[in-house]
């Protein structure tokens, strides 16, 4: 496929930009932790979306100030002494081959080029990635750079490019779908590795280790988010990440996890019996959750909203819990189900959702994750799949990750050590 898909993405951004404007996107830098230690570097997802490069200290510029739009990538010039300590930098040739940008230059040329755009090309507007999830968040790297730019070029309007990129990222192209499929399959193999080793007395962190060993053995960049491995009562906590308790005989282990491969994420949840066999009560609750999962899958298609999918999920869960006598009214469901059934999936686990209530369209990838959490019985069950919206319905990308109690029990019995 080459780099055509990256050029198509950059061209789509350029088409939406104003005339006499540029877009400046920084890959970011590693966050300092303490002394000489830094947190693992995480590239700006929009930078990777437009370049497929996950390196720090780079700048992408999309230029719409001239007769024809152009793309520029500014990278660090290699220092042999520093490379001896920290590894090789990308060369200009390598950066161009990966990204397909029109021009690759060294970082020391950036400021002069910026002055050229501002004065010789009479730039009127500059776009930056100004995404902020919460008003109390620390300013992001791109936000800091935008502020510095505004102070230097006060006559040039600064605009947010995130609305353009977020709307684009909601619809996955062929390359993204291929990579998500791979991430899902790596997750499948990781979960099967857990099932083969799961047994009473195992620590939650050991189950986590079995999973994370396998996905990294298979070449994943790592987990797509901190692995949740909650056994017994811990499985009733939605974002339990401590993973330090013992998996007791007769309990369930809820595993909410994913892998990141080539920048794209999977997000899967399965709930396994620690001893390989569900109790009658656990199976009763599990099948109610599975029924809701299947009803959401059947309903997911273009024109439907995630709010409608959640209503379908709640209706199925409430009907099941009323049938077994756990609740009497639909309004009581909130005690046992308290989250939405779906979110977008892509470069981020909770990927861009540009407009609340937007109707699903072909190419959207989203999760399907109903759950029931009964604290008084220490039963937490969630079943999460990844769905690709097609022209007339959806494809379950995680269909090969077994999910019925019969399949799971049979697999664990067949692979018991």
FIDODO-757099 format. One record per residue (C-alpha): residue number from 0; x, y, z; residue in one letter. Coordinates in pm, 1 decimal. Example, Ala and Ser with C-alpha at 12.3 -4.5 7.8 and 13.67 -1.06 7.14 Angstrom:
PT  num         x         y         z  residuo
PT    0    1230.0    -450.0     780.0        a
PT    1    1367.0    -106.0     714.0        s
This chain:
PT  num         x         y         z  residuo
PT    0       0.0       0.0       0.0        x
PT    1     302.2     227.3      34.9        x
PT    2     246.8     573.3     178.3        x
PT    3     -55.0     664.1     -36.4        x
PT    4    -291.0     636.4     260.6        x
PT    5     -80.4     887.5     457.1        x
PT    6     -76.4    1132.3     168.0        x
PT    7    -454.9    1093.9     138.0        x
PT    8    -495.2    1181.7     506.1        x
PT    9    -269.2    1486.9     478.6        x
PT   10    -447.6    1601.0     162.6        x
PT   11    -782.0    1570.3     340.9        x
PT   12    -654.4    1795.7     620.7        x
PT   13    -516.3    2047.1     369.7        x
PT   14    -850.9    2057.0     189.3        x
PT   15   -1020.0    2167.2     512.7        x
PT   16    -761.1    2431.8     602.3        x
PT   17    -803.5    2797.9     515.1        x
PT   18    -598.9    2958.1     237.7        x
PT   19    -270.1    3117.3     345.5        x
PT   20    -245.3    2883.7     642.8        x
PT   21     -15.0    2616.1     778.4        x
PT   22     -72.8    2332.8    1024.9        x
PT   23     203.7    2258.3    1275.9        x
PT   24     201.4    1926.2    1457.4        x
PT   25     467.5    1825.2    1710.9        x
PT   26     538.9    1457.4    1782.4        x
PT   27     616.1    1545.1    2145.6        x
PT   28     893.6    1477.1    2392.4        x
PT   29     937.6    1228.7    2675.7        x
PT   30     798.3    1352.5    3007.9        x
PT   31    1058.0    1398.7    3281.0        x
PT   32     982.6    1186.9    3588.2        x
PT   33    1265.2    1249.6    3838.3        x
PT   34    1642.7    1286.6    3840.8        x
PT   35    1755.0    1151.5    3500.6        x
PT   36    1450.5     926.1    3452.3        x
PT   37    1178.5     984.6    3193.7        x
PT   38     841.8     824.3    3136.6        x
PT   39     822.4     603.9    2825.4        x
PT   40     768.6     828.2    2524.3        x
PT   41     417.8     830.8    2377.6        x
PT   42     389.2     999.5    2039.1        x
PT   43     109.9    1247.2    1965.5        x
PT   44    -153.7    1026.3    1802.5        x
PT   45    -241.7    1280.2    1534.9        x
PT   46     124.9    1313.1    1438.3        x
PT   47     143.0     935.9    1396.7        x
PT   48    -188.0     932.9    1207.7        x
PT   49     -40.3    1167.7     946.7        x
PT   50     318.3    1033.6     932.0        x
PT   51     321.0     675.9    1072.2        x
PT   52     629.9     777.3    1270.3        x
PT   53     645.0     727.2    1648.1        x
PT   54     964.8     921.5    1727.7        x
PT   55    1008.6    1217.0    1961.2        x
PT   56    1121.3    1569.8    1879.3        x
PT   57     981.5    1594.8    1526.2        x
PT   58     757.2    1852.3    1360.2        x
PT   59     511.4    1802.5    1073.5        x
PT   60     402.6    2109.9     880.9        x
PT   61     124.5    2115.4     621.1        x
PT   62     168.7    2425.5     405.7        x
PT   63    -121.2    2589.8     223.8        x
PT   64      40.5    2931.6     170.8        x
PT   65     176.0    2876.4    -180.3        x
PT   66      44.3    2783.8    -522.0        x
PT   67      24.2    2415.1    -429.8        x
PT   68      -3.7    2248.2     -86.3        x
PT   69     312.8    2086.5      46.0        x
PT   70     417.9    1880.3     348.4        x
PT   71     736.4    1923.3     551.8        x
PT   72     887.6    1703.4     821.0        x
PT   73    1155.5    1845.3    1052.5        x
PT   74    1375.0    1588.1    1228.4        x
PT   75    1683.7    1580.5    1448.6        x
PT   76    2019.8    1559.5    1278.7        x
PT   77    2207.3    1252.6    1400.7        x
PT   78    2486.7    1302.3    1653.5        x
PT   79    2712.4     992.1    1650.8        x
PT   80    2809.2    1045.6    2015.8        x
PT   81    2446.9    1060.6    2131.0        x
PT   82    2350.5     766.9    1910.7        x
PT   83    2611.4     559.8    2094.3        x
PT   84    2408.4     616.2    2412.6        x
PT   85    2049.1     628.5    2292.1        x
PT   86    2032.9     450.0    1957.4        x
PT   87    2003.2     553.8    1595.7        x
PT   88    1798.7     850.2    1478.4        x
PT   89    1596.1     835.4    1159.7        x
PT   90    1781.2     959.7     854.7        x
PT   91    1616.1    1195.7     608.3        x
PT   92    1581.6     909.0     363.7        x
PT   93    1420.8     679.4     620.9        x
PT   94    1178.9     948.6     739.0        x
PT   95    1071.4    1022.1     382.0        x
PT   96    1029.6     652.8     301.5        x
PT   97     803.8     593.7     605.1        x
PT   98     595.6     911.5     583.7        x
PT   99     597.1    1000.9     215.9        x
PT  100     612.6    1375.1     295.2        x
PT  101     728.6    1613.2      24.7        x
PT  102    1028.3    1756.3     210.9        x
PT  103    1239.0    1638.2     507.0        x
PT  104    1458.5    1898.3     678.1        x
PT  105    1655.9    1921.0    1001.0        x
PT  106    1507.6    2093.5    1305.7        x
PT  107    1754.6    2380.4    1292.6        x
PT  108    1582.9    2494.3     970.6        x
PT  109    1237.3    2515.9    1128.6        x
PT  110    1247.1    2869.7    1267.8        x
PT  111    1379.8    3019.5     944.0        x
PT  112    1114.0    2835.1     749.0        x
PT  113     848.3    2959.2     990.8        x
PT  114     965.0    3315.7     932.1        x
PT  115     945.9    3258.6     555.9        x
PT  116     585.0    3142.2     579.3        x
PT  117     493.1    3431.0     808.5        x
PT  118     655.1    3713.1     610.5        x
PT  119     723.3    3607.3     251.6        x
PT  120     405.0    3403.2     213.6        x
PT  121     190.2    3637.2     427.6        x
PT  122      53.9    3351.9     639.8        x
PT  123    -278.6    3445.0     799.6        x
PT  124    -357.1    3136.6    1008.9        x
PT  125    -171.7    2854.1    1187.3        x
PT  126    -338.7    2534.4    1305.1        x
PT  127    -221.2    2343.9    1612.9        x
PT  128    -349.1    2035.3    1794.5        x
PT  129    -517.3    2203.4    2093.5        x
PT  130    -708.9    1904.5    2230.7        x
PT  131    -775.7    1919.4    2605.2        x
PT  132    -981.6    1651.7    2780.5        x
PT  133   -1035.6    1844.5    3102.8        x
PT  134    -998.4    2206.5    3208.1        x
PT  135    -768.0    2099.4    3493.3        x
PT  136    -526.8    1905.2    3270.2        x
PT  137    -170.7    2029.4    3239.5        x
PT  138    -110.0    2201.4    2902.4        x
PT  139      -1.2    1949.9    2641.2        x
PT  140     319.2    1989.7    2441.6        x
PT  141     138.0    2106.9    2127.7        x
PT  142     -66.5    2351.4    2334.8        x
PT  143     251.4    2498.8    2485.1        x
PT  144     401.6    2537.3    2139.5        x
PT  145      86.7    2710.9    2014.2        x
PT  146     107.3    2960.9    2299.4        x
PT  147     471.8    3037.2    2218.9        x
PT  148     384.3    3081.5    1850.9        x
PT  149     102.7    3323.8    1936.9        x
PT  150     340.9    3533.5    2146.3        x
PT  151     588.3    3554.8    1856.4        x
PT  152     335.8    3610.5    1575.3        x
PT  153      51.8    3804.7    1733.6        x
PT  154     -99.1    3907.2    1400.2        x
PT  155    -148.8    3548.8    1286.0        x
PT  156    -464.4    3369.6    1389.2        x
PT  157    -421.2    3041.9    1579.5        x
PT  158    -685.1    2774.7    1520.3        x
PT  159    -744.0    2422.6    1651.0        x
PT  160    -688.5    2141.0    1401.4        x
PT  161    -826.1    1876.1    1637.1        x
PT  162   -1187.3    1908.7    1509.8        x
PT  163   -1063.1    1836.5    1156.9        x
PT  164    -854.6    1537.3    1262.1        x
PT  165   -1105.0    1389.3    1507.0        x
PT  166   -1379.9    1377.2    1245.3        x
PT  167   -1141.3    1212.3     998.6        x
PT  168   -1016.5     958.4    1251.0        x
PT  169   -1367.3     833.2    1328.8        x
PT  170   -1385.8     660.6     989.0        x
PT  171   -1113.5     398.7     959.9        x
PT  172    -941.9     338.2     627.5        x
PT  173    -823.7       4.0     494.3        x
PT  174    -481.6      28.8     657.5        x
PT  175    -623.4     111.0    1000.8        x
PT  176    -873.2    -175.6     984.4        x
PT  177    -593.0    -416.9     888.8        x
PT  178    -387.7    -306.5    1189.2        x
PT  179    -682.1    -328.5    1430.6        x
PT  180    -751.5    -682.0    1305.6        x
PT  181    -389.9    -769.3    1385.1        x
PT  182    -413.7    -612.0    1731.5        x
PT  183    -729.7    -812.2    1800.8        x
PT  184    -567.0   -1136.7    1689.0        x
PT  185    -263.2   -1073.2    1908.7        x
PT  186    -504.1   -1016.7    2198.9        x
PT  187    -676.2   -1347.3    2117.9        x
PT  188    -349.0   -1533.3    2147.5        x
PT  189    -265.2   -1352.9    2470.7        x
PT  190    -599.7   -1448.8    2626.1        x
PT  191    -559.9   -1811.1    2517.1        x
PT  192    -220.5   -1812.7    2687.7        x
PT  193    -388.2   -1692.3    3008.0        x
PT  194    -658.3   -1959.8    2989.0        x
PT  195    -395.1   -2229.4    2945.0        x
PT  196    -224.0   -2128.1    3270.9        x
PT  197    -507.1   -1992.7    3487.7        x
PT  198    -565.6   -2187.4    3809.3        x
PT  199    -663.8   -2130.3    4173.9        x
PT  200    -389.0   -1965.6    4375.3        x
PT  201    -250.4   -1767.7    4085.6        x
PT  202    -201.5   -1397.9    4155.3        x
PT  203    -382.2   -1144.4    3940.9        x
PT  204     -49.0    -995.9    3838.5        x
PT  205      63.7   -1338.6    3721.3        x
PT  206    -238.0   -1362.6    3490.8        x
PT  207    -149.3   -1015.1    3367.8        x
PT  208     211.1   -1126.1    3312.2        x
PT  209     102.0   -1428.6    3106.7        x
PT  210    -100.8   -1199.7    2881.0        x
PT  211     157.2    -925.4    2842.1        x
PT  212     440.0   -1173.0    2782.5        x
PT  213     253.0   -1331.3    2494.9        x
PT  214     148.4   -1011.8    2316.3        x
PT  215     500.4    -871.7    2333.2        x
PT  216     643.0   -1208.1    2226.8        x
PT  217     417.8   -1173.1    1921.7        x
PT  218     555.5    -827.1    1843.5        x
PT  219     297.9    -589.6    1990.2        x
PT  220     419.1    -248.0    2098.8        x
PT  221     264.9    -336.6    2434.4        x
PT  222     -74.1    -322.8    2605.7        x
PT  223    -304.1     -56.7    2463.5        x
PT  224    -391.2      46.7    2821.4        x
PT  225    -309.2     -77.5    3173.9        x
PT  226    -432.2    -436.3    3198.8        x
PT  227    -729.6    -495.5    3427.2        x
PT  228    -717.0    -837.8    3595.7        x
PT  229    -985.3    -838.4    3865.3        x
PT  230   -1072.7   -1161.9    4042.6        x
PT  231   -1374.5   -1212.0    4266.5        x
PT  232   -1494.1    -884.9    4418.7        x
PT  233   -1224.2    -693.6    4229.2        x
PT  234   -1405.5    -776.6    3905.8        x
PT  235   -1696.5    -557.5    4018.4        x
PT  236   -1472.6    -245.8    4001.1        x
PT  237   -1473.7    -105.1    3649.4        x
PT  238   -1118.1      26.2    3627.6        x
PT  239    -943.8    -193.1    3883.9        x
PT  240    -573.3    -188.8    3794.1        x
PT  241    -401.9    -294.4    4117.9        x
PT  242    -385.4    -662.5    4017.3        x
PT  243    -227.8    -777.9    4343.7        x
PT  244    -482.2   -1026.2    4486.6        x
PT  245    -498.8   -1403.6    4470.6        x
PT  246    -737.6   -1572.8    4227.8        x
PT  247    -937.4   -1795.2    4459.9        x
PT  248   -1099.6   -2126.6    4371.1        x
PT  249   -1460.1   -2083.3    4257.7        x
PT  250   -1423.4   -1716.0    4161.7        x
PT  251   -1416.6   -1538.8    3827.9        x
PT  252   -1131.0   -1344.0    3672.3        x
PT  253   -1237.5   -1042.0    3466.9        x
PT  254    -972.0    -944.6    3212.2        x
PT  255   -1015.5    -610.8    3036.2        x
PT  256    -714.4    -559.8    2813.8        x
PT  257    -582.5    -487.3    2469.5        x
PT  258    -273.6    -471.5    2255.7        x
PT  259    -124.7    -198.5    2041.3        x
PT  260      22.7    -305.1    1708.8        x
PT  261     158.6     -54.5    1457.6        x
PT  262      -8.4     225.3    1652.6        x
PT  263    -363.8      82.0    1649.7        x
PT  264    -543.3     -61.9    1952.0        x
PT  265    -767.6    -349.5    2047.7        x
PT  266    -993.8    -348.2    2355.4        x
PT  267   -1134.9    -681.8    2469.8        x
PT  268   -1291.4    -810.6    2791.1        x
PT  269   -1345.5   -1174.0    2883.2        x
PT  270   -1445.2   -1322.5    3219.0        x
PT  271   -1303.1   -1665.8    3301.3        x
PT  272   -1366.5   -1917.1    3581.6        x
PT  273   -1045.2   -1946.3    3782.1        x
PT  274   -1083.0   -2323.0    3821.5        x
PT  275   -1206.1   -2377.2    3464.9        x
PT  276   -1573.8   -2429.6    3551.5        x
PT  277   -1849.0   -2172.4    3600.5        x
PT  278   -2088.5   -2221.3    3888.6        x
PT  279   -2458.9   -2234.4    3802.5        x
PT  280   -2504.0   -1879.6    3936.1        x
PT  281   -2204.3   -1743.7    3747.4        x
PT  282   -2330.0   -1902.2    3426.1        x
PT  283   -2676.3   -1759.1    3484.2        x
PT  284   -2539.3   -1405.6    3508.9        x
PT  285   -2286.9   -1461.5    3230.0        x
PT  286   -2556.1   -1566.3    2984.0        x
PT  287   -2756.6   -1251.3    3058.1        x
PT  288   -2451.4   -1040.6    2972.3        x
PT  289   -2381.7   -1247.9    2660.6        x
PT  290   -2742.0   -1202.1    2546.9        x
PT  291   -2703.3    -823.5    2575.6        x
PT  292   -2372.6    -841.5    2386.7        x
PT  293   -2537.8   -1032.3    2102.4        x
PT  294   -2837.1    -798.8    2085.5        x
PT  295   -2607.6    -496.9    2056.8        x
PT  296   -2412.3    -669.9    1779.5        x
PT  297   -2735.1    -741.4    1591.9        x
PT  298   -2842.7    -376.7    1619.7        x
PT  299   -2511.9    -209.1    1530.1        x
PT  300   -2539.8     -65.4    1178.7        x
PT  301   -2522.9     266.8     993.0        x
PT  302   -2775.5     522.9    1118.0        x
PT  303   -2785.1     391.7    1476.4        x
PT  304   -2636.3     597.5    1760.5        x
PT  305   -2430.1     464.2    2050.7        x
PT  306   -2701.4     599.7    2279.8        x
PT  307   -2951.7     370.8    2108.1        x
PT  308   -2711.8      77.7    2142.7        x
PT  309   -2685.0     146.1    2514.4        x
PT  310   -3066.2     151.5    2545.2        x
PT  311   -3079.8    -188.4    2373.2        x
PT  312   -2813.4    -317.9    2611.3        x
PT  313   -2994.0    -188.7    2920.7        x
PT  314   -3323.2    -335.0    2806.3        x
PT  315   -3165.6    -679.7    2763.0        x
PT  316   -2980.1    -667.2    3094.6        x
PT  317   -3287.1    -547.9    3285.5        x
PT  318   -3504.2    -820.9    3132.1        x
PT  319   -3251.5   -1084.6    3234.2        x
PT  320   -3211.3    -959.7    3589.6        x
PT  321   -3588.6    -934.7    3634.8        x
PT  322   -3627.6   -1288.2    3503.7        x
PT  323   -3395.7   -1425.8    3774.2        x
PT  324   -3546.8   -1202.2    4044.0        x
PT  325   -3243.3    -982.8    4113.8        x
PT  326   -3439.1    -666.7    4030.1        x
PT  327   -3809.9    -589.0    3998.3        x
PT  328   -3804.0    -263.6    3799.0        x
PT  329   -3589.2    -145.3    3508.7        x
PT  330   -3484.9     155.8    3716.3        x
PT  331   -3298.8     -76.9    3954.2        x
PT  332   -3052.7    -177.8    3679.7        x
PT  333   -2823.9     115.5    3765.9        x
PT  334   -2711.9     -74.7    4074.9        x
PT  335   -2561.8    -349.8    3860.1        x
PT  336   -2478.6    -175.5    3529.9        x
PT  337   -2340.8     176.9    3540.0        x
PT  338   -2142.8     245.4    3222.0        x
PT  339   -2204.4     289.0    2851.3        x
PT  340   -2192.9      -8.2    2619.6        x
PT  341   -1967.2     141.9    2356.5        x
PT  342   -1687.2     379.9    2265.3        x
PT  343   -1483.8     442.0    1951.1        x
PT  344   -1157.5     251.8    1900.7        x
PT  345    -847.3     332.8    1699.4        x
PT  346    -515.3     505.6    1770.7        x
PT  347    -655.7     566.1    2118.4        x
PT  348    -847.1     304.5    2314.5        x
PT  349   -1117.9     563.2    2375.7        x
PT  350   -1078.5     707.7    2030.1        x
PT  351   -1210.0    1033.6    1888.2        x
PT  352   -1584.0    1091.3    1915.5        x
PT  353   -1636.9    1420.9    1739.8        x
PT  354   -2008.4    1474.8    1803.0        x
PT  355   -2215.2    1330.9    2086.6        x
PT  356   -2504.2    1127.1    1948.2        x
PT  357   -2359.0    1107.8    1595.4        x
PT  358   -2506.7     824.0    1392.4        x
PT  359   -2279.0     530.9    1310.8        x
PT  360   -2130.3     517.2     961.8        x
PT  361   -1944.1     249.0     764.1        x
PT  362   -1580.3     241.9     871.6        x
PT  363   -1644.2     323.1    1237.0        x
PT  364   -1482.1      81.2    1483.2        x
PT  365   -1634.7      65.0    1828.8        x
PT  366   -1659.9    -158.7    2132.1        x
PT  367   -1955.7    -362.7    2256.2        x
PT  368   -1914.7    -417.8    2631.2        x
PT  369   -2218.1    -494.3    2846.3        x
PT  370   -2156.0    -601.0    3204.3        x
PT  371   -2319.3    -694.7    3532.7        x
PT  372   -2148.6    -621.4    3866.0        x
PT  373   -2299.6    -777.5    4178.9        x
PT  374   -2088.2    -663.3    4471.9        x
PT  375   -2280.0    -863.5    4732.3        x
PT  376   -2199.3   -1186.0    4543.6        x
PT  377   -1848.0   -1086.4    4430.3        x
PT  378   -1954.4   -1147.9    4070.7        x
PT  379   -1831.8    -910.0    3802.5        x
PT  380   -1887.5   -1013.0    3440.6        x
PT  381   -1815.2    -809.6    3128.0        x
PT  382   -1796.3    -935.0    2769.9        x
PT  383   -1639.4    -689.4    2528.0        x
PT  384   -1594.0    -722.1    2153.9        x
PT  385   -1467.1    -487.3    1883.9        x
PT  386   -1708.2    -408.0    1598.9        x
PT  387   -1650.1    -267.6    1250.9        x
PT  388   -1954.6     -92.2    1106.2        x
PT  389   -2018.5    -210.4     749.1        x
PT  390   -2262.3     -93.3     481.6        x
PT  391   -2551.5    -298.6     617.4        x
PT  392   -2455.8    -401.5     971.9        x
PT  393   -2132.9    -480.0    1151.0        x
PT  394   -1846.5    -727.7    1156.3        x
PT  395   -1729.4    -864.4    1489.8        x
PT  396   -1353.8    -822.3    1456.5        x
PT  397   -1306.2   -1030.4    1773.6        x
PT  398   -1532.3   -1317.0    1663.7        x
PT  399   -1245.7   -1567.7    1701.7        x
PT  400   -1197.6   -1486.4    2070.8        x
PT  401   -1421.0   -1749.5    2229.6        x
PT  402   -1696.0   -1609.2    2451.7        x
PT  403   -1960.6   -1869.7    2548.1        x
PT  404   -1928.7   -2053.9    2879.1        x
PT  405   -1926.7   -2386.6    2694.0        x
PT  406   -1640.1   -2279.5    2465.4        x
PT  407   -1435.8   -2137.9    2751.7        x
PT  408   -1481.8   -2441.8    2976.9        x
PT  409   -1395.3   -2678.8    2691.2        x
PT  410   -1080.5   -2481.9    2602.9        x
PT  411    -959.8   -2466.1    2963.4        x
PT  412   -1027.8   -2837.6    3015.5        x
PT  413    -840.5   -2931.5    2699.0        x
PT  414    -533.6   -2726.2    2796.9        x
PT  415    -518.8   -2795.9    3170.2        x
PT  416    -161.5   -2862.0    3281.9        x
